[in-house]
Amino acid sequence: MLGLNLDPATLIAVAIFLLVGFPVHEFSHALAAYRLGDGTAKLFGRLTLNPIVHLDPFGSLLLVASALLGGFFIGWAKPTPVNPSMLRGGRRAEAWVAAAGPASNMGMAIVGAIVFRVLDAIVGPGAPGFVVFIGDVTLWFVFINLALFIFNLIPIPPLDGSKVMFALMNPRTVWQIRPKLEQYGFLILIIVMIVPIGGMSLGGRVIGPLLNGLLSVLVGA
C-alpha cells in the first residue's frame, strides 16, 4: 500500500500554492491577453489575484492528492478564457498568452529560491527549528512551481505547451492534428504521466531529470 506523505511543510506549501500559485498563473494568462487586446478574461472577472475565482475543485483536489501520495505534483486551476481573434499579433500573441502561465511558475520558483538561499546564508548550520521549517516550506514551494512549470509546457492539450506549439506550427498542420490531439489529449496525458514503462512512466523519465536539474540550479539541492 502507498504511504501518505503527511509532512506539514509539504502540505503548507501546497496550501500556499493553492492560494498564491494557481491565482498568479491564471492572472498571468489574463494579463497577457488583456495587454495584447483581448478583454475576455477581464469581462469574466478573471483579471484578478483572488483565488476563489481561479480555483478548480477537482484540479485543486488532485494537487492535494498528488502531494499526499508523494513523488509528483499534478493539478490545475480554471482555464482562463481567451479569444484568440481579439489578440493583436495573431498566432504569436496566442503563444505569448499561453506561455505567460508557466513563465509565472518559473518566476515564483526563482523568488522562492532567493528566499531559501537568503535564509540559508543568514542562519546557516544550527538554525532554530522554526527557521528550518520555513526553509522546508519554501523549498517545497519552489519544487511545486518547477514541477508545474515543466508539466504545463508538455505539448499535449489542454496544457499550455500545446497552445504554444500550435501557435508556432504551420496553420495547415495545426488544422490537421489539433482536433485529434484535443479529443484524445487527456487520455494521452494519463498514459504519458501515469502508465509505467519499465517501472516508471514516460513523463516521469523526462520530467524527473529536468526537475532535479532546475532545482539544483536554483537552490543547490
Protein Blocks (a to p, Z undefined) as FASTA:
>chain_A
ZZddfbfklmmmmmmmmmmmmmmmmmmmmmmmmmnopaklmmnopaccbfklmpcfklmm
mmmmmmmngoiacdddddddddfklpghijmlmmmmmmmmmmmmmmmmmmmmmmmmmmmm
mnogoiafklmmmmmmmmmmmmmmmmmmmmmmpccdfbfklmmmmmmmcfklmmmmmmmm
mmmmmmmmmmmmmmcgehiafklmmmmmmmmmmmmmmnoZZ
